[in-house]
Amino acid sequence: MSKVNDPADNVPAGYEPPAVWSQDGANGGAFASINRPVSGSTHEATLPVGRHPLQLYSLGTPNGQKVTILLEELLAAGHTGAEYDAWRIDIGAGQQFSSGFVAINPNSKIPALVDHSTSPPTALFESGSILFYLAEKFGAFLPTEHYRRAATINWLMWQMGSAPFVGGGFGHFYAYAPIRIKYAIDRYAMETKRQLHVLDTHLASHEYLAGDTYTIADMAVWPWYGGLVQGIYSARTFLGVDDYRHLLRWEAQIGERPAVRRGARVNRTQAPPDRPVAERHDAKDLDP
Ligand SMILES: N[C@@H](CCC(=O)N[C@@H](CS)C(=O)NCC(=O)O)C(=O)O
């Protein structure tokens, strides 16, 4: 690491990284109680299994919403095999570290899915992998023409690689960290605005991310970047989101789809302005 300053300027003042890092108690951030430097389960517990082919273990965060939006879109398009039970995993209470959850996702993060219509059942984790699997399984929202398919996967991968800078970077340091660090906020606000500009520029000349077709790429990007437009982290003004008018057009267009509105309510305890649904086991659970 290059030495660029006086340690007195560090945060906290005088801090120098030790030769070997070790955990120094909880750091006080919003997720301090669940962060650990090791993987694996902390307790024995099996996951519940409902009556539908697809069993989703998730929470209605942006990463969770991507999957429930696709499932609701598939059902709306008539793919009855996409019926699902959505079980709520309380990550604040550490349910992602149960032995049952770790068995299907060794990375201990929502969302995770098990497809019981296959033999043996198929376990899936990483939201992008889940979207890709379901789109292929049902032959929907993933175009077959090479250029449209490539564009869809490009934007899906872009989202998976980019959003951690928004959530783990900007969102963490702006909204969740126990102290406000200008250096960190500047770094991640810059990158988040760059990403918003990437989307805005592309959407100026494309109706959807993959061009003229609504795909899993839109479903992956909408919860995160539409979320910034809707005010997650209360950063809409700070990030100057109103300047990105093509992104705003696309955000509203995707957000008014009935399946998107349904999917965005699943595994949530708050989903303004709509009614949240902590668990979904039947289509009726989401009816008005
Ligand atoms: N790259 C993963 C990220 C998933 C992720 O970060 N999930 C968060 C909630 S949005 C989580 O489960 N956090 C719990 C933890 O870190 O212990 C994906 O897209 O599925």
The ligand as an SDF file (V2000), in Angstrom:
LIG
                    3D

 20 19  0  0  0  0  0  0  0  0999 V2000
  -24.2010  -11.1600   -5.4940 N   0  0  0  0  0  0  0  0  0  0  0  0
  -25.2660  -11.6330   -4.6300 C   0  0  0  0  0  0  0  0  0  0  0  0
  -25.4430  -10.6250   -3.5030 C   0  0  0  0  0  0  0  0  0  0  0  0
  -26.4890  -11.0720   -2.5240 C   0  0  0  0  0  0  0  0  0  0  0  0
  -26.4690  -10.2110   -1.2750 C   0  0  0  0  0  0  0  0  0  0  0  0
  -25.5920   -9.3840   -1.0610 O   0  0  0  0  0  0  0  0  0  0  0  0
  -27.4880  -10.4430   -0.4130 N   0  0  0  0  0  0  0  0  0  0  0  0
  -27.5560   -9.7090    0.8240 C   0  0  0  0  0  0  0  0  0  0  0  0
  -28.9160   -8.9930    0.9440 C   0  0  0  0  0  0  0  0  0  0  0  0
  -29.1860   -7.9330   -0.4270 S   0  0  0  0  0  0  0  0  0  0  0  0
  -27.4610  -10.6730    1.9950 C   0  0  0  0  0  0  0  0  0  0  0  0
  -28.0130  -11.7400    1.9590 O   0  0  0  0  0  0  0  0  0  0  0  0
  -26.7310  -10.2780    3.0340 N   0  0  0  0  0  0  0  0  0  0  0  0
  -26.6040  -11.0670    4.2000 C   0  0  0  0  0  0  0  0  0  0  0  0
  -25.1820  -11.1620    4.6830 C   0  0  0  0  0  0  0  0  0  0  0  0
  -24.3040  -10.5110    4.0940 O   0  0  0  0  0  0  0  0  0  0  0  0
  -24.9420  -11.8670    5.6600 O   0  0  0  0  0  0  0  0  0  0  0  0
  -26.5530  -11.7820   -5.4480 C   0  0  0  0  0  0  0  0  0  0  0  0
  -26.7840  -10.9670   -6.3580 O   0  0  0  0  0  0  0  0  0  0  0  0
  -27.3190  -12.7280   -5.1960 O   0  0  0  0  0  0  0  0  0  0  0  0
  1  2  1  0
  2  3  1  0
  2 18  1  0
  3  4  1  0
  4  5  1  0
  5  6  2  0
  5  7  1  0
  7  8  1  0
  8  9  1  0
  8 11  1  0
  9 10  1  0
 11 12  2  0
 11 13  1  0
 13 14  1  0
 14 15  1  0
 15 16  2  0
 15 17  1  0
 18 19  2  0
 18 20  1  0
M  END
$$$$
